[in-house]
Amino acid sequence: MRLHQETPFHEGYQAITELNGKHSDMMMDFGILKLNEGTTFQDNAPLERVYVLLYGEIRVTYNGVEVTASRKSFLDDDLWCLNMPRTGDVTIVGVAADSEVAVIRTENDRDFAPVVRCGDAIVNEIRGKGFMNEAGTRIVRTAQDIRLSPESNIMFGEDVHYPGKWSGFPSHSHPQPEIYYYKFYPENGFGLLRLGDEAILLEHNDTVKIMPDKVHPQVAAPGYAMYYLWCIRHLDGNPYIKPNFEPQHLWVEQPGAKYWPEA
């Protein structure tokens, strides 16, 4: 399901999905925090919380610790995030004239120490090389998964599509709900997503709800870089470990696969 952002985000926090409100089937609060210079946001919700800096510069205070984070580009710069347990206050102040932070929250009874993840704590990969005539080559940055952060109920990271490239193919699905949040460069770009049996248009600042067991491969239009933040809610007793692939498409990654009939 596409949640289209008709107008630019305003200053402050804008909820897109709510744990106990709209789109609660995602089992997560997900929203966008826009900060101008001096804008202050405070959060003491009794939930596990993740704050992902998309761009800008912010000053973050949590449990008596103060850190400053900056990021010029979601396409080129490393991911920065803070993961908080259900206890502790967080204050985020805008330093740059314009900053954007994604906020993810969910239930988690485990106790763990707050952690800032950036630099070498992020798994950066170029995926898709050597297959499908490089049609799926892309940048993947993983911040949290069951191996990196077993204490968390939130798995998340970023994909960056080169123009005209695919991700999520061969088509796959999983039983855990997932949220995608998109950016394009230039901003008038677009992409297309197959979600189950639907075709969905993707535009700048759109969010997509991915329901359990729906396949979701996608492609960026030529000339436009496509970024998306992905976040998966682990299920109790069934965390995300690996996807389920559609068997009929797995041949495309086999050595020597032929993508065009021979004369």
N, C-alpha and C positions, 0 to 999 in steps of 0.2 A: 504493500500500500504506500503510495506516494503522499507525503505531506509537503505540499508546495509552499514555499515562502514567497508570498505575493509582494511584500514590501521589504525594504531594508530593516534589519534589526535595529531597535532603538537602544539607548543607553540603559544598562541594568540587565537583569536576568529575565530571559524569556523561556518558559517551559514549553517543550515540544511533546514529550511523553511524560506521564506521571505515574508513579508507583501505585498510588491509590486514587487516581482520577482518570483523565483522558488517556486512551491507549495503554491502559494498565496491563494488557496482554503481553507487553514487552518486559514486564517485571522490573522495570528500571525507570527512575527519573532521568530524563535526558533533556538538556537545554543549553542555550547559548547565552553567555555572559559578555556583554559589550561594555568596555571601560574606556572612558575618556581620561585625560590627565586629572588625577585627584579623585576620580570615582572610587567609592569604597563599597565592597561587598563582604558581608559576613555570613557564615554558615556554621551552625552547630546542630544540624539535623542528626538524629541518632541512627545514622545509616553509614555503611561504607561509602566513601566519597572519592571520586577521581576528578582532578582538574587538569585539563590538557590545554597548554598554550598553543593556539593556532597561529597567531602572529601578534607582534607588539612587544611591549615591555611592561612587566608587572612586579610588584613587591608583595610577597606572600609571608604572612606570619601564622605560625601554628605551634601550639604548645610551647610558647616562649622562644621559638626559633624564627629568625627572619632571613629570607633569601630573596634575591632578585633574579628574574629570568627574562631573557629577551630572545626574540625570534623574528627575523625579517621576513622569511618566506616559508610557507608550508610545503612548497615544492622542493626546495633545496636544503633547508636547514634541519638539523637534528630535532627529534621529538623531545619535549620537556613536559613532565607531568608530576603531580603529587598524588599519592594514594593515602587516604586517611581511614582509620578504623571508625567505628560508630561513636567513639568518644573523642572529645577535643574540639576546640574552636578553631576556625580558619578565617582569616581576614585577607582579602585580596584588594590591592590598591593599584589603580592604573598609573603608570609612569609615563608611557608614551601618549601621544595625542589620541591614538586609536589602537585598542587592543581587543582581541577576541579569545575567549576561553570556552571550551566545551566542558560541561559539568555532567557527570554520570554518578548516580547514586542508587544503591540497592540495599536490601536487607542482608546482614551478615553478622552472626553471633560470635564469630571468632575474634579474639583480641590479638592485635599485632601492632608493631611500632610504625608510626608514620614513615613513609619513604618517598624521597624524591628520586625519580628515574630520569636519567638523561645520559648523554655521552656513551660510555662503554656498557652501561646497563641496558641499552636498547639494542635489539638484534636487528641489524640493517642487512638487507639482502637484495640482490638483483635476481628475480625469479623469471622463469620462462625462457632463458637463453638455451638455444640449441634445439628447440622444438617448434613445430608449426610455422616454419619460416619466420621465426621471431615475432609472430603475431601477439604473443602473450608476454613479451618482455616488459617488466615494470619494476618499480622500487617498492619494497615492503619493509616497513619498520614495525617490529613487534615489541610492545612495552610490557605486556602482561599475558601470560598463559599458564596452564596448569603446572608447567615445569619451572617457569621463572618466578611465579608468585602463587604457590599452592594455597596460601592463606586467603586469597581473594576470591570473591564470587564474580568478578568482572574480568573478562579477557578483552584486550583491545590493542589496536595498533592503527597504522595508516598504510594505504596503498597510493602510489602516484603513477598514473597512466601516462606514458608518452602518447602524443597525439596519434589517434587511429588504432591504438593497441587495446587488447582484451585483458580481463582478469576473471578469475573464477571458472576457467575452462581448462580441462574438461568439466562439464557441469557437475556441481556437487550440492549437497544439502546436509542438514544436521538437525537434530531434535531440539536444540536450544534456540531461543529467540535471539534475533540480532538486529542492530540498528546501523544504518549507513548514513553518514552526513557528508555532503558534497561541496566541493569548490571547483571552479574552472578558471583557467587562465588562457586567453582573456575571459572576462566574466560573462560574455554573451555566448560562450560555448555550450555544448550539450553532449550528452551521452545517451545510451539506450541500455536498458536492463531487461533481461528475461527473468520474470519472477513466477515460477510455476508455469502456467499456460498463458500468462499475461505479458505484454510488452509495455514497458514504462519509460516515459521520457524523463531524463535527468537534467536539471538545471542548477545554476549557482545557488547555494544555500538550501537546497532541497534536502529532506530527510526521507528515508525509506524504511518502513517496517518489514522485516523479513520473518514471516511466520515459520514455525517449525516444519521441517521436511519439504520446504519449497526450494527448488533449484534456483540459482541466482548468478549466472554469468552475465558479464556486461562489457560494453565497449565505449571508448571515447571517440568523438567525431574527429576526422582529420583536421589538423591545424590547432587543436585545443588540448591543452594538458588538463587531465582530470584527476583531482585529489578526492579521496574519501577516508574519513575516520570510521572505523568499524568497531563495534563493541558487542560482545556476546555475553549473555547472562548464563553462567553455569547453573545447571539444575541440581537440586539436592540429590546426591547419590548418582548423578549422571553429568559430570563436568564435560565440557568440550575437550576432546583429545585429538580427533582427526575427523575429516568430513567423509560423507558417503558419496562416492562418485557414481554417476550414471554409466553403467558398463558399456553401453553402445558407443560412447565417445572416447573411451580410454585408448583406442588404437592410435589416436593422433600423436601420442607421446612415445610410441614404440620406435625403437631404432629402425631406420630405413623406411619409415612410413611414407607412402606415396600420396601426395595431395592433388595430383593432376593425372588424368589417364594418359598412359604412354601411347605414342602414335603407332 
